[in-house]
Amino acid sequence: MANAGIAQIEEILDVTPEMLATMIDVNIKGVSYTPVLASYSMTKWAVRGLTQAAAMEFAKHKITVNAYGPGIVGTNMWDLIDEKLTERDGKPRGQALQEGVDGILLGRVSVPEDVASLVSYLSGPDSD
């Protein structure tokens, strides 16, 4: 069972690089040696956690904090993921990506313009 963990109670702006490194070494690296896309997924969930913590901490200053997790976006990174999964699983090129698309209600991956539109909205005054 992977359940190592330590806590440091500090304001975000008071966390030193050394403190963060210790937390990452124990709480993330200590339990992260698992298969395939685990490390990628883990780091993305870390962003979600930081966003939630920053939103709570900065709300008293009337600062809004948002993050956006678009899922599969048609970029070179997903081409690489598809290639590596193809090699690992012995599937035809494009099948791993298509399997991801099959779970998307729109029936397609996002494109960079989709991301840009939402991020533009989130960074504007209407998102308050």
N, C-alpha and C positions, 0 to 999 in steps of 0.2 A: 504494500500500500504506500502510495506517495503522499505523505501528509506533513512534510517539514514546513515550518513557518515561524517567522518572528515578526514582531510589530515595533514600529517606531512612530511615536505620536509627535508629529511636527507639522507646522504650517508649510504649505507647498514651497513658499519662497525661502524657508529656512532649511530645507533639505540640502545637505552638501552632496557633492559627487561621491564621496566615500560612503556616506550613509545609504545613498541609493544603490551603490554597487553591492553593499552588504545585503540589502533587501533582495536585490535581483539574484545574487548568488544563492541565497538560501531558499527564497520563496518561489523563484522561477526555475533557475538552473538546477536546483536540487531535485526537482520533480519532473523535469522536461524531457528527459531522454527517452522519448517514445517515437512511434513510427510516422513516416511520410510527412504530412503537412502539419504535424502537431506544433512544431516550433513557430511556424508562420501564424497559425491560428492563435497560439498562446500570446504572441506579441500583439496581435490585433485586439484580443480581449484586454490586454494590459492598457491599450489606448482607451478602450471603453471605460475601464475602471478609473483611470486618471481623469477622464472627462467628467464622470459623475462626481468624483471627489472635488475637482476644481469648480464645478458648477455649484456645489453646496458651499464651498469655502468662499467663493467670490460673489455669491448672491448678495451678501450684506453690503457689497460695494456697488450693487446694481450692474454687475458685469455678467453677461450671459455667456455660457460656455456650451458649445455644441460639438458633436462629432457626427460623421456620416459614414456608415458602413455599406457601401453600394453592392457588396457581393461580387459576382463575376463581372468584370469590366473588360471589354475586348481590347486588350493591350498586348504588348510584347511579353509582359510578365505571364499572362495566361497562355500564350503560345508556348512558353518555356515549361509551365506546369503541365500542359497537355503533352508535350514531348516527353517529359520525364515519367509521367504516369503511363504513357504509351509503352515506353521501354520497360518499365517495371511490370506492367500487367500483360504485356504482349497483345495489346489491342491495336486496331488500326488507328492511324493518326487522325485526330479529331473526335474520336469516340469519347474520350474522357471529358472533353469540353461539352460535347453533346449531352452526355449524361447529366452534367451540371445544368445545362439549359432545360432539360426535361423537367426539372423541378421548379422552374421559374414560370409563374403564371402568364407573363407576357409572351413567353415562348422565345425570348431572345436575351442575349447578354446586354448589359448596359454599355453605352458608348461614352467616351470622355465628355461629350457635350451634355449628357444626362447629369453627370456629376457636377459639371461647371454650373448648370442652372440651379441645382439645389444648393450648392455651396454659396452661390451668389445671393440667393434668398436668405440663407441662414446668417450671412454676414451683414445683412441689411437691417434697417430699423423695423421692418414689418414682421420680423421673426420674434420680436419681443413677446 
